[in-house]
């Protein structure tokens, strides 16, 4: 069974499981297993970088910022790049016109901004469909992501693209959770909460269960936020990318 199939099975079980106090521990275990499997996609065995490499995708960073244009096929990313930078990127009335990463430079008040026109992604990109892993891998190196949406179906596309990026460890318009973890040789698990900090999303037993699943039976964990299970898992994994995102609505004629 492939990693993508294992991920699909766990996600299906999570969708079937009712969310309440009684199932909190079970969901925590499923989320932890899911995060470990997704780590294999983000950081394949024998290398790092989340699939950002590959012919046509190794574009050297330049300028003061790096902005990636992300969207489904034929939503106007190439036209936007050409208009802003003067760099020609082929646009046509058929899908997948762009097959590699096309860079351009946009000058604004003395600031040089590198724009990257990336091939259109499809649902399942995070699991390797199409050129999704390369596209999202490049997105992990950007300081800003522009999600280009078809104005005729913006909400549907927005949710699908966010799901694909989320599955590859990219957190849009979010800050890293204020959680500190410190391993130690002995003493068990010590949960420390900031003065007055309430934890409404998970019980101490769930926190301990997640830490033990990561073989962190001896550690101090400090919370300065009302963290969720996903926040704790993200802090443990340590490979999440927190990047600002803007949405571009485009009318396609």
C-alpha positions, 0 to 999 in steps of 0.5 A: 500500500502506498503512502497516499493510500494509507493517508486516504484510509486514515482521512476516511476513518477520521471523517467517519469518527464523531468528534466529542470528548469520548473520541478525542484520544482516538482522533489524536492517534489518527492525526499523529499517524497522519502527520507522520505519513505526510512527513514522508511526502514533505521530506522523502527518504534520502533528501529534504526539501519537499519535492521542490527540485526537479528539472524546470523547478530549481529556480534560484531565489533572487530579489528582495522577496519571492512570490509564487502564483498558485492556482488551477490550470488556465486561471490566468497565472501566466497572463498575470506574470507577463503583465507585471514583469514583462517576462513571457509565459505562454498562455492559451485556451487549453489546460497545462500550458505552463509545465515548468516554473517560469520566473520574472521580476517585478520592480516596485519602488526600488524593491525587486520581487521575484514572481514565479508562475507555477504549473496549475495544480489539481486535486490530489497534488499533495499526493503526487498527482500531476506535478503537484509535489514539485509545485507545492515544494516550490511554494514552500520556499516563497515569502508570499503566495498568490492564489489565483482563482476563477471568479466563476467558482472562487470558493470551491477552488479556494478550499481545494487549493488550501487543502492541497497546501495544508497537506504539504505542511504549508500554513496560510495566513497563520502564525506558528503556535506558541508551544515550546518543547524540551526533551529531557532524560527522565522525569516524565511529561510535564505540562506547563500552561502560561498564567491564566491560559485555558486549554479548551481544545484538548485535555492533558491526557490527549497531550500526553497521548500525542507526545508518547506517540512521538516517543517523547515520554520525558519532556517539558511542554509549555503552552502560551496559546489555546492549542489544538491537536493539530497545533501540537502536532505541527510544533512537534513535527517542526517542518511547517511553513507559515506564509502570508497569502493573498487571493487574486480573483480573475475573470476568464473569458 
